[in-house]
C-alpha cells in the first residue's frame, strides 16, 4: 500500500495491491492435481479530493483476478450406508453403465464402489473439471456536500463479475455427479442521503432513498448418471444443460432518528420501505435426447415495511444499557432447477424475522476490564430453507421458527503487557411449524425436531497475549487463540454422515516489532492440534453418496511487514 498526495496535497491517492498464492492442501489421486489452492491478484485505487470547501469526493476502484482449483471435496460414504438409500439406482448404474466406461476401481472392479474411499481426508479419486476462476471489478463514488445544518450525500456504485467453477460430486473417475457453472453478473446502485442534527445536538437523523438493479446469467451443466436412462436411471433423468437469466430491481426509502430524552436516556426509531421486483428465465435441455423440457419466464414483486425501535440508557460513565426491537426482510424468489417441467419453477415467498434484544456494555477498573452481555429472541416466519440433495435442489418456505440466545464478551488487561479476551455464544434454535415443498419433487426433509443447519448451540472464542517491552524500545508478543464449537449439522436433513461433532481450533503467533515500529517479523501456526473438521457436507440419498470438505490441516508460516 502506498499513499501519494497530488496537486499540492489537494488530491490524496492510495494504491493497494496484493497477491496471494498457495498450493492446495488436498490431492486428486487420479491425475495428481491439487484442490483448495489460492492464486488471486487484486488492486484498489482510492482518490479523495475537496472539490470546494463544502464538497468532498471519494472514488474507489478495485479489480480481482483469481485462477484457482476447486474446493477440496472428500468422499465419505457410498450406498449401502446409514442415511443413504440410493442402492437400486446405484446398482443399475454399476450393472449397465460403469463397466463400459473404462474405469477400474482400486479394488479391481469396474464399478463405483466403496474402494474409492481413501484413508486421508485430503485425498480423492475425483476427476472432471477442476476450476474456480473469478474476474471481478467495480467502481464506487461518494459525493458529500455540507449544507450547514444538513449534509447531503450521493453514493454511486457499479460492479461486474465473471465466475467459472465446477465440482466432482461423486469424487471418482466416473461421470456420475458433476456440475459446471459459468456465471456473468453486473449490478448498479444509487443512494441519496440527507442527515443532520437539531435541538442543540439532542436530535440526529438520517434519511434517504436507494435504488439497485442487476442482471445475470448462469450457463451450467449437470452431468448426472451419464449413460443411464429411465426407467432404470433417475425417473426424471436430470442430466441437464442449463441457461438461467435474471433481471432484478430494488427500491427503498429509509429514515432513522435518535433523540436524547435526557442526558442519559435516548431513543432511536427508524423504518425502511422496500420494493423488490424479480424476473427470471429458465431454459433446461436434457442431455440424453436434447429435448427442451423447460423454457419459461417468471416475474413477481414483493413489498416490505421494516421498522426498528431502540432505547439506550447511560447508567454511569462506564455502563450503558440498551433494548431494541426490529423487523428484517429477505426477498422472495424462484427455483431454477426443475426436474420434470416448468411447473417446478416455483415461487417462494419472502422470509421475515422480528428480533428483540437487551444488553449492557460496561467498563470496570478504568476500562482495564470490559464486559458486554446481550440476550435476544428472534421469531422467524416463512423460513427460506435451501435443500441440496442431488438431484433435488430447491428453496421452499419451510417453517416458522424461534431462536433464543445470549452472548458474553470480555476484554481484560489483568497485568502489565497481558491481554485477555473471551466471547461465548449460546443459541437455541427450533422449528415451531413445518411446511411442505412447492412442487411434486420438492420434498422437505425436516420435522419439528430437526436442528437448524450450521447452528451450534455453543460457540467460544478466547485469546491470551503477552507483550514484553525490551530495553531498546522493541517489543515481543506471544499470542494464543482458541475457537470452539459444539455439534452442528451441515445439511437441512441433519444427516449424521456429514454432521460435525464438537471441536476446537488452536492458533498461535509470536511477533517482534522494531523499536521505531517500522517493521515486524512474526512466526505463526494455525490448527496446532491438527484437528480434522468439516467446513461443509452434503448427502444425496437418491444418488447414494455423501461428501464433505475438511478444514485446513496444521500449518506454520512467517510474515514480514515494513513501513517506509
C-alpha positions in Angstrom: 0.0 0.0 0.0 1.3 3.5 -0.8 -0.2 6.9 -0.3 0.6 9.6 -2.8 -0.6 13.3 -2.4 -1.2 15.2 -5.7 -1.9 18.8 -6.7 -0.1 20.2 -3.7 -1.9 17.9 -1.3 -5.4 18.8 -2.6 -5.8 15.3 -4.1 -5.0 12.3 -1.9 -4.5 8.9 -3.5 -3.9 5.4 -2.1 -2.9 2.4 -4.1 -3.1 -1.1 -2.6 -2.1 -4.3 -4.3 -1.9 -7.9 -3.2 -1.0 -11.3 -4.5 -2.0 -14.5 -2.7 -0.5 -17.7 -4.0 -0.7 -21.0 -2.1 -0.6 -24.7 -3.1 -3.7 -26.7 -2.4 -3.9 -28.9 0.7 -5.9 -31.7 -1.0 -4.8 -34.0 -3.8 -6.6 -35.8 -6.6 -5.1 -39.3 -6.9 -6.3 -39.9 -10.4 -4.4 -37.1 -12.1 -2.2 -35.5 -9.3 -3.9 -32.1 -9.4 -4.4 -30.3 -6.1 -7.5 -28.6 -4.7 -8.1 -25.8 -2.2 -5.2 -23.7 -3.6 -5.1 -19.9 -3.8 -4.0 -17.9 -6.7 -5.5 -14.4 -6.6 -4.3 -10.9 -7.5 -6.1 -7.7 -6.6 -5.6 -4.0 -6.6 -7.5 -1.0 -5.2 -7.1 2.7 -6.0 -8.7 5.4 -3.8 -8.9 9.1 -4.6 -10.1 11.8 -2.2 -10.4 15.5 -3.0 -12.0 18.6 -1.7 -13.9 19.9 -4.8 -14.8 23.0 -2.8 -14.7 24.0 0.8 -18.0 22.3 1.3 -17.9 19.5 -1.2 -15.8 16.3 -0.9 -15.5 13.5 -3.4 -14.2 10.0 -2.8 -13.7 7.5 -5.6 -12.7 3.8 -5.2 -11.9 1.3 -8.0 -10.9 -2.3 -7.4 -10.1 -5.3 -9.5 -9.6 -9.0 -8.6 -8.4 -11.9 -10.8 -8.3 -15.5 -9.4 -7.3 -18.7 -11.2 -7.7 -21.5 -8.8 -8.8 -25.1 -8.5 -12.0 -26.5 -6.9 -12.7 -26.8 -3.2 -11.2 -29.9 -1.6 -14.1 -32.3 -1.6 -13.8 -35.8 0.0 -16.0 -38.9 -0.5 -17.3 -40.1 2.9 -19.7 -42.9 2.0 -21.3 -44.9 -0.8 -24.6 -46.7 -0.5 -25.4 -49.0 1.1 -24.5 -46.9 4.2 -26.5 -45.4 7.1 -28.6 -42.5 5.7 -28.0 -43.4 2.0 -30.9 -45.2 0.3 -29.9 -44.9 -3.4 -29.0 -48.6 -3.7 -31.3 -49.7 -6.6 -30.2 -46.7 -8.7 -26.5 -47.2 -7.9 -26.9 -51.0 -8.6 -28.4 -50.3 -12.0 -25.6 -47.8 -12.9 -22.9 -50.3 -11.8 -24.6 -53.1 -13.8 -25.4 -51.3 -17.0 -23.1 -48.3 -17.4 -20.0 -48.4 -15.2 -18.4 -51.5 -16.8 -18.5 -49.7 -20.2 -16.6 -46.6 -19.0 -13.1 -48.0 -18.9 -12.7 -47.2 -15.2 -11.2 -49.7 -12.8 -11.8 -49.1 -9.1 -8.9 -49.5 -6.5 -10.3 -53.0 -5.7 -10.0 -54.1 -9.3 -13.8 -53.9 -10.1 -15.2 -51.8 -12.9 -17.9 -50.3 -10.6 -18.5 -47.3 -8.5 -17.9 -48.8 -5.0 -16.6 -48.1 -1.6 -12.9 -48.8 -2.5 -12.9 -45.2 -3.8 -13.0 -44.1 -0.2 -9.5 -43.0 0.9 -7.8 -43.1 4.3 -6.8 -39.4 4.2 -9.3 -36.5 4.5 -7.2 -34.7 1.9 -7.2 -37.2 -1.0 -9.9 -38.1 -3.5 -10.2 -40.1 -6.7 -12.2 -37.3 -8.3 -11.5 -36.3 -11.9 -13.6 -34.0 -14.1 -13.2 -30.2 -14.2 -11.1 -28.7 -11.5 -11.6 -24.9 -11.8 -12.6 -22.0 -9.6 -11.9 -18.8 -11.6 -13.1 -15.2 -10.9 -12.8 -11.9 -12.6 -14.3 -9.0 -10.7 -14.1 -5.2 -10.9 -16.0 -2.3 -9.5 -16.2 1.5 -9.1 -17.8 3.4 -6.2 -18.0 7.2 -5.8 -19.3 9.2 -2.8 -20.0 12.9 -3.1 -20.6 14.7 0.2 -22.0 18.3 0.4 -22.1 20.2 3.6 -25.2 22.5 3.5 -24.7 23.9 7.0 -27.1 22.1 9.4 -27.7 19.4 6.8 -25.3 17.1 5.0 -26.2 15.7 1.6 -24.5 12.5 0.2 -24.6 10.7 -3.0 -23.3 7.1 -3.3 -23.0 5.5 -6.7 -21.6 2.1 -7.4 -21.1 -0.3 -10.3 -19.7 -3.9 -10.3 -19.2 -6.7 -12.7 -18.1 -10.3 -12.2 -17.4 -13.4 -14.3 -17.0 -16.7 -12.4 -16.3 -20.2 -13.6 -16.4 -23.1 -11.1 -17.0 -26.8 -11.1 -17.2 -29.8 -8.7 -16.9 -33.5 -9.0 -19.6 -34.5 -6.5 -19.0 -38.3 -6.8 -15.2 -38.0 -6.3 -14.4 -40.8 -8.6 -13.3 -41.1 -12.3 -16.9 -41.9 -13.2 -19.2 -39.1 -14.6 -21.8 -39.8 -12.0 -22.4 -36.5 -10.3 -20.6 -33.5 -11.7 -21.6 -29.9 -12.2 -20.1 -27.0 -14.2 -21.1 -23.3 -13.9 -20.2 -20.2 -15.9 -21.7 -17.1 -14.4 -21.8 -13.4 -15.5 -23.4 -10.6 -13.5 -23.4 -6.8 -13.3 -25.0 -4.5 -10.8 -25.6 -0.8 -10.3 -26.8 1.0 -7.1 -27.5 4.6 -6.3 -28.2 6.1 -2.9 -29.1 9.6 -1.8 -28.9 10.6 1.9 -29.7 13.6 3.9 -28.5 13.8 7.5 -28.3 16.4 10.2 -28.9 17.4 13.8 -31.0 19.8 15.8 -32.2 20.9 19.2 -28.6 21.7 20.3 -27.4 18.3 19.2 -30.1 16.3 21.1 -31.6 15.1 17.9 -29.7 13.5 15.0 -31.3 12.0 11.9 -30.6 10.4 8.5 -32.9 9.6 5.6 -32.7 8.7 2.0 -33.7 6.7 -1.0 -32.0 3.7 -2.5 -32.0 2.0 -6.0 -30.4 -1.2 -7.0 -30.5 -3.2 -10.3 -28.7 -6.3 -11.5 -28.7 -8.7 -14.5 -27.0 -12.1 -14.5 -26.6 -15.3 -16.5 -25.9 -18.8 -15.3 -24.7 -21.1 -18.1 -24.4 -24.5 -16.4 -24.2 -28.2 -17.0 -25.3 -31.0 -14.7 -23.7 -34.3 -15.6 -25.7 -36.8 -13.5 -25.5 -40.6 -14.1 -24.5 -40.1 -17.7 -25.5 -43.1 -19.8 -28.3 -44.3 -17.5 -31.8 -43.6 -19.0 -35.2 -44.1 -17.4 -36.8 -46.3 -16.2 -33.5 -47.7 -14.7 -32.0 -44.3 -14.0 -33.3 -41.3 -12.2 -37.0 -41.2 -13.1 -36.6 -37.6 -14.3 -33.1 -38.1 -15.8 -31.7 -34.8 -14.5 -28.5 -34.8 -16.7 -29.2 -31.3 -18.0 -27.9 -28.3 -19.9 -29.0 -25.1 -18.1 -29.3 -21.5 -19.1 -30.8 -19.2 -16.5 -31.1 -15.4 -16.7 -32.1 -12.9 -14.0 -33.2 -9.2 -14.0 -33.8 -7.8 -10.6 -34.6 -4.3 -9.2 -35.0 -3.0 -5.7 -36.2 0.4 -4.4 -36.2 1.6 -0.9 -37.0 4.7 1.3 -35.5 4.8 4.7 -35.1 7.1 7.7 -33.8 6.9 11.3 -33.5 9.4 14.1 -32.0 9.4 17.6 -33.4 11.7 20.3 -31.9 12.3 23.7 -34.8 12.4 26.2 -32.3 13.3 28.9 -28.5 13.4 29.1 -28.5 9.7 30.0 -31.6 8.3 28.1 -32.1 8.3 24.3 -34.5 6.7 21.9 -33.8 5.6 18.3 -36.6 5.0 15.8 -36.3 4.1 12.2 -38.0 2.4 9.3 -37.4 1.2 5.8 -39.9 0.5 3.0 -38.6 -1.8 0.3 -40.0 -3.0 -3.0 -38.2 -5.8 -4.9 -39.0 -6.8 -8.5 -37.6 -10.0 -9.9 -37.6 -11.6 -13.4 -36.1 -15.0 -14.3 -35.8 -17.0 -17.4 -35.2 -20.8 -17.0 -34.1 -22.9 -20.0 -33.3 -26.6 -19.5 -32.4 -29.2 -22.1 -32.0 -32.9 -21.4 -28.6 -34.2 -22.4 -29.8 -37.7 -23.4 -32.1 -36.6 -26.2 -31.6 -32.8 -26.5 -35.3 -32.3 -25.6 -36.1 -28.9 -24.1 -38.3 -29.6 -21.1 -38.4 -26.1 -19.6 -38.4 -22.8 -21.3 -40.3 -20.3 -19.1 -40.1 -16.9 -17.6 -41.4 -15.8 -14.2 -41.7 -12.4 -12.6 -43.0 -11.0 -9.3 -42.6 -8.3 -6.8 -42.7 -8.0 -3.0 -43.1 -5.1 -0.6 -41.8 -4.9 2.9 -42.0 -2.3 5.8 -39.3 -3.0 8.4 -39.4 -0.7 11.5 -36.8 -0.5 14.3 -37.0 0.9 17.8 -34.3 1.1 20.4 -33.6 2.6 23.9 -30.2 3.4 25.3 -29.6 4.3 29.0 -26.3 5.5 30.3 -26.4 4.2 33.8 -22.9 5.7 34.6 -19.8 6.8 32.8 -18.8 3.1 32.4 -22.1 1.4 31.8 -24.7 1.6 29.1 -27.9 -0.4 29.0 -29.9 -0.9 25.8 -33.0 -2.6 24.4 -34.2 -2.9 20.8 -36.8 -4.4 18.5 -36.6 -4.7 14.8 -38.0 -6.4 11.8 -35.9 -8.0 9.0 -36.9 -9.0 5.5 -35.4 -11.3 2.9 -36.9 -11.1 -0.6 -38.7 -14.0 -2.3 -37.6 -15.6 -5.5 -37.9 -18.6 -7.9 -36.5 -22.1 -8.2 -34.4 -22.5 -11.3 -33.5 -26.3 -11.2 -36.7 -28.1 -12.3 -36.6 -31.9 -12.8 -39.8 -32.5 -14.8 -41.2 -29.4 -16.4 -41.9 -25.7 -16.0 -44.4 -26.3 -13.1 -41.4 -26.7 -10.8 -40.1 -23.2 -11.5 -41.9 -22.4 -8.2 -42.1 -19.1 -6.4 -41.1 -18.9 -2.7 -42.2 -16.1 -0.5 -40.2 -13.6 1.5 -38.7 -14.5 4.8 -39.3 -12.2 7.8 -38.0 -12.0 11.3 -38.7 -10.0 14.4 -35.7 -9.7 16.7 -35.8 -8.4 20.3 -32.5 -7.7 22.2 -31.5 -6.4 25.5 -27.9 -5.9 26.8 -25.3 -4.0 28.6 -21.9 -2.6 27.7 -19.8 -2.0 30.8 -16.3 -0.9 31.7 -14.5 -1.6 35.0 -11.2 -0.7 36.7 -10.5 2.3 34.5 -11.6 0.2 31.5 -9.0 -2.4 32.2 -12.0 -4.8 32.2 -14.7 -4.6 29.5 -17.8 -6.8 30.0 -20.6 -6.8 27.4 -23.7 -9.0 27.7 -26.7 -9.5 25.5 -29.8 -11.7 25.2 -32.1 -12.0 22.2 -35.2 -13.6 20.9 -36.0 -13.9 17.2 -39.3 -15.1 15.6 -38.9 -16.3 12.0 -41.8 -16.6 9.6 -41.7 -18.3 6.1 -38.1 -19.5 6.7 -36.5 -20.0 3.3 -35.0 -23.5 3.5 -32.4 -24.5 0.9 -32.5 -28.2 0.1 -29.4 -29.5 -1.7 -29.9 -33.2 -2.2 -29.0 -34.0 -5.8 -31.0 -34.2 -8.0 -33.4 -32.2 -5.7 -32.1 -28.6 -5.4 -34.7 -26.0 -4.4 -35.8 -23.4 -1.9 -39.1 -23.5 -0.1 -40.8 -21.6 2.7 -40.3 -24.5 5.1 -41.4 -23.4 8.5 -41.8 -20.9 11.4 -39.0 -20.9 13.9 -37.8 -19.3 17.2 -34.2 -18.5 18.1 -33.2 -17.7 21.6 -29.7 -16.8 22.6 -27.2 -15.0 24.8 -23.8 -13.6 24.2 -20.9 -12.6 26.6 -17.9 -10.6 25.6 -14.9 -9.9 28.0 -11.7 -8.0 27.3 -9.3 -7.6 30.2 -5.8 -6.3 31.0 -5.1 -8.3 34.2 -1.4 -7.3 34.3 1.1 -5.1 32.5 1.6 -6.4 29.0 -1.1 -9.1 29.4 -4.3 -9.0 27.3 -7.2 -11.5 27.6 -10.4 -11.7 25.5 -13.3 -14.1 25.7 -16.5 -14.4 23.7 -19.2 -17.0 24.5 -22.4 -17.5 22.5 -25.4 -19.7 23.2 -28.1 -20.4 20.6 -31.3 -22.3 21.0 -32.9 -22.6 17.5 -36.0 -24.7 16.8 -38.8 -25.1 14.3 -42.3 -24.1 15.5 -44.1 -25.2 12.4 -43.1 -27.2 9.3 -44.5 -26.6 5.9 -44.3 -28.6 2.6 -42.4 -28.3 -0.6 -43.8 -26.2 -3.5 -43.8 -28.9 -6.2 -44.2 -32.7 -6.6 -40.5 -33.4 -6.4 -39.7 -30.7 -3.8 -39.9 -32.8 -0.6 -38.8 -31.1 2.6 -36.5 -33.4 4.7 -37.3 -31.9 8.1 -39.6 -32.3 11.1 -40.2 -30.0 14.0 -37.4 -31.9 15.8 -34.8 -31.1 13.2 -31.9 -28.7 14.0 -31.1 -25.6 12.1 -28.3 -26.1 9.6 -24.8 -24.9 10.7 -26.1 -23.7 14.1 -24.1 -24.9 17.0 -25.6 -24.5 20.4 -22.4 -23.2 21.9 -19.6 -21.1 20.4 -16.5 -20.0 22.3 -13.5 -17.9 21.2 -10.8 -16.8 23.6 -7.3 -15.5 23.4 -4.3 -14.6 25.6 -1.5 -12.3 24.6 1.6 -11.2 26.5 3.8 -8.3 25.2 7.3 -7.8 26.6 8.9 -4.4 26.1 12.6 -4.7 25.6 15.2 -2.2 26.6 15.8 -0.8 23.1 12.2 0.0 22.6 11.3 -3.1 20.6 8.5 -5.5 21.7 8.0 -9.2 21.6 4.4 -10.5 21.7 3.2 -14.1 22.1 -0.5 -14.8 21.5 -2.7 -17.9 21.6 -6.3 -18.3 20.4 -8.9 -21.0 20.8 -12.2 -21.2 18.8 -14.6 -24.0 19.8 -18.0 -25.1 18.6 -20.5 -27.7 19.8 -22.1 -30.2 17.4 -23.9 -28.9 14.3 -25.4 -30.3 11.1 -24.1 -29.4 7.7 -27.4 -30.2 5.8 -31.0 -29.4 6.4 -31.8 -33.2 6.7 -29.5 -33.5 9.7 -27.6 -36.4 8.1 -25.3 -37.9 10.7 -22.8 -38.8 8.0 -22.0 -35.2 7.4 -22.7 -33.9 10.9 -19.8 -32.2 12.7 -19.2 -33.1 16.3 -17.9 -30.5 18.8 -14.3 -29.4 18.2 -11.8 -26.6 18.8 -9.1 -24.9 16.8 -5.9 -23.5 18.4 -3.7 -20.9 16.7 -0.6 -19.1 18.0 1.6 -16.2 16.9 5.0 -14.8 18.1 5.7 -11.2 16.8 8.7 -9.0 17.0 8.3 -5.2 16.4 11.3 -3.0 15.8 12.0 0.0 18.1 10.7 2.6 15.6 7.7 0.4 14.6 9.0 0.4 11.0 9.0 -3.4 10.6 7.6 -6.5 12.2 8.5 -10.2 12.0 6.1 -12.9 13.1 6.1 -16.7 13.3 2.6 -18.2 13.4 0.9 -21.6 13.5 -2.7 -22.5 12.7 -4.7 -25.5 13.8 -1.9 -26.5 16.2 -3.5 -29.8 17.2 -4.1 -30.7 13.6 -7.9 -31.1 14.2 -10.0 -32.7 11.5 -13.3 -30.9 11.0 -15.9 -30.3 8.2 -16.4 -26.9 6.7 -19.2 -28.2 4.6 -21.0 -31.5 3.9 -23.6 -32.9 1.5 -25.5 -36.2 1.4 -27.6 -37.4 -1.6 -29.8 -40.3 -0.6 -31.1 -40.7 -4.2 -27.6 -41.0 -5.6 -26.2 -43.0 -2.7 -23.3 -40.6 -1.9 -22.1 -38.5 0.9 -19.2 -36.0 0.7 -17.6 -33.3 2.7 -14.9 -30.6 2.6 -12.4 -30.6 5.5 -10.8 -27.5 7.0 -7.1 -26.8 6.6 -4.7 -29.0 8.5 -1.9 -27.7 10.8 0.2 -25.0 9.0 3.0 -22.7 10.0 4.5 -19.6 8.4 6.5 -16.5 8.7 5.3 -12.9 7.9 7.4 -9.8 7.4 5.8 -6.3 7.4 7.6 -3.0 6.7 6.6 0.7 6.7 8.5 3.1 4.5 
